[in-house]
C-alpha cells in the first residue's frame, strides 16, 4: 500500500531535522553536509506524502458524513474534488519513488552518423542535426560542434556536438538508435522515394572519476589535417587519433589548429563513448528478455521513421504516428515525441518498481 511506503520517508525527514539541530552534528561540517543533501533529496517526496495523507484523511472524514442530513450533500461535493486529487497525487508520488537516473542532469555529446543510403543519408544527418539544434535553442541549451566530417553534397558523414543545459540527457536519452528516412533525394530525377538511415548516439558527459583510463591502454597517432581548415592546419601534425585498445573505440579530432586542443577534445569524447558503451551493455543485460534494446544501425532495426511524402513521423517503440514531420523538423518541436516517450518509460519503471 502506497501509504505504508511513505511512512519511512516522513520518519527519516523528521529524524534528520532533529540531527541537524544537535550540537555533535553542527560541529561536524562533513556529516552536516551529508544529512542536508539527504534531506533535500527526500524533501519532494515528504511534501507530497503529507499532502496525500491530508487528502486521505479528508476523504475518510467526508465519507463518514455522507448519510448526515445536513452535511451529506456538502460531503459528496467535497469527495468529488478529493478523489481525483488523490489519484493525481498517487501518480506524482509513484514517479518520485522511482529511482532517478544519475545521468539525467548531465550535459551530452550528440553523435549522428550517416548509415545506409550514401549521400542521402549524409544529407539527412545534417537535417536531423539542425532539427536537434533548433530544439536545443528552444530549451535554452547551448550547442557546440565538436567535430564534423562533411560529405560531397554538404551533408555530414558524421557530426559530434556538445549540448549543455538543464536536464539535457533526461530529455534526449531516448533519441539514441537508428532513424530511418523515406524521401525523394535531391539527386533523383525520376522522383523515386529512397530509404536511408542514420544512427544517433546520446552520450552523457562524464567526469574523470566516472571513467578512468589507463594511459597504457591508449594508442595515440598524430597526422596532418585534411579538408578545409586553412594552411596552418594542413601543414602541421595537428590532427589526433586516439584508439582505446581494450574496447577498440577510436576517436579522431582535427577541427582545432592545436594538437593539444584536438587531443583534449578527443579524450573527452572517448570517455563519453566508453561510459555510454558500459551503460548500453548494462541495459542490454537487464533487457535481454524484454526485447527493448536499440539496434546497431541496420535499417531494419529502427526506432523512428521520417516519411517526407506523407509528412509522417513514426516512433516504433511506442507506436506513435504524427502527420507533423515538417513542423517538427523545421521548428525543432521534438517535445511532441519526447513527452510521450518519457511517459511510456516512466510507466514501465513504475510497474517494475511494483508501485
Secondary structure as the mmCIF struct_conf table of DSSP 4:
data_model
#
loop_
_struct_conf.conf_type_id
_struct_conf.id
_struct_conf.beg_label_comp_id
_struct_conf.beg_label_asym_id
_struct_conf.beg_label_seq_id
_struct_conf.end_label_comp_id
_struct_conf.end_label_asym_id
_struct_conf.end_label_seq_id
HELX_RH_AL_P HELX_RH_AL_P1 UNK A 2 UNK A 20
TURN_TY1_P TURN_TY1_P1 UNK A 21 UNK A 21
BEND BEND1 UNK A 22 UNK A 22
HELX_RH_AL_P HELX_RH_AL_P2 UNK A 23 UNK A 26
TURN_TY1_P TURN_TY1_P2 UNK A 27 UNK A 27
HELX_RH_AL_P HELX_RH_AL_P3 UNK A 29 UNK A 64
TURN_TY1_P TURN_TY1_P3 UNK A 65 UNK A 67
TURN_TY1_P TURN_TY1_P4 UNK A 69 UNK A 71
HELX_RH_AL_P HELX_RH_AL_P4 UNK A 72 UNK A 97
BEND BEND2 UNK A 98 UNK A 98
HELX_LH_PP_P HELX_LH_PP_P1 UNK A 99 UNK A 101
TURN_TY1_P TURN_TY1_P5 UNK A 102 UNK A 105
BEND BEND3 UNK A 106 UNK A 106
STRN STRN1 UNK A 108 UNK A 114
TURN_TY1_P TURN_TY1_P6 UNK A 116 UNK A 117
HELX_RH_AL_P HELX_RH_AL_P5 UNK A 118 UNK A 138
TURN_TY1_P TURN_TY1_P7 UNK A 139 UNK A 140
STRN STRN2 UNK A 142 UNK A 150
TURN_TY1_P TURN_TY1_P8 UNK A 152 UNK A 153
BEND BEND4 UNK A 154 UNK A 154
STRN STRN3 UNK A 156 UNK A 164
BEND BEND5 UNK A 165 UNK A 165
TURN_TY1_P TURN_TY1_P9 UNK A 166 UNK A 167
HELX_RH_AL_P HELX_RH_AL_P6 UNK A 168 UNK A 172
HELX_RH_3T_P HELX_RH_3T_P1 UNK A 173 UNK A 175
STRN STRN4 UNK A 177 UNK A 183
TURN_TY1_P TURN_TY1_P10 UNK A 186 UNK A 187
BEND BEND6 UNK A 189 UNK A 190
STRN STRN5 UNK A 194 UNK A 204
TURN_TY1_P TURN_TY1_P11 UNK A 208 UNK A 210
HELX_RH_3T_P HELX_RH_3T_P2 UNK A 215 UNK A 217
STRN STRN6 UNK A 218 UNK A 223
BEND BEND7 UNK A 227 UNK A 229
HELX_RH_AL_P HELX_RH_AL_P7 UNK A 231 UNK A 234
TURN_TY1_P TURN_TY1_P12 UNK A 235 UNK A 237
STRN STRN7 UNK A 239 UNK A 244
TURN_TY1_P TURN_TY1_P13 UNK A 245 UNK A 248
STRN STRN8 UNK A 249 UNK A 253
BEND BEND8 UNK A 255 UNK A 257
HELX_RH_AL_P HELX_RH_AL_P8 UNK A 259 UNK A 286
TURN_TY1_P TURN_TY1_P14 UNK A 287 UNK A 291
BEND BEND9 UNK A 297 UNK A 297
TURN_TY1_P TURN_TY1_P15 UNK A 299 UNK A 300
BEND BEND10 UNK A 301 UNK A 301
BEND BEND11 UNK A 303 UNK A 303
STRN STRN9 UNK A 304 UNK A 307
TURN_TY1_P TURN_TY1_P16 UNK A 308 UNK A 311
STRN STRN10 UNK A 312 UNK A 315
TURN_TY1_P TURN_TY1_P17 UNK A 316 UNK A 319
STRN STRN11 UNK A 320 UNK A 322
BEND BEND12 UNK A 323 UNK A 323
HELX_RH_AL_P HELX_RH_AL_P9 UNK A 325 UNK A 331
TURN_TY1_P TURN_TY1_P18 UNK A 332 UNK A 332
TURN_TY1_P TURN_TY1_P19 UNK A 334 UNK A 334
HELX_RH_AL_P HELX_RH_AL_P10 UNK A 335 UNK A 352
TURN_TY1_P TURN_TY1_P20 UNK A 353 UNK A 354
#
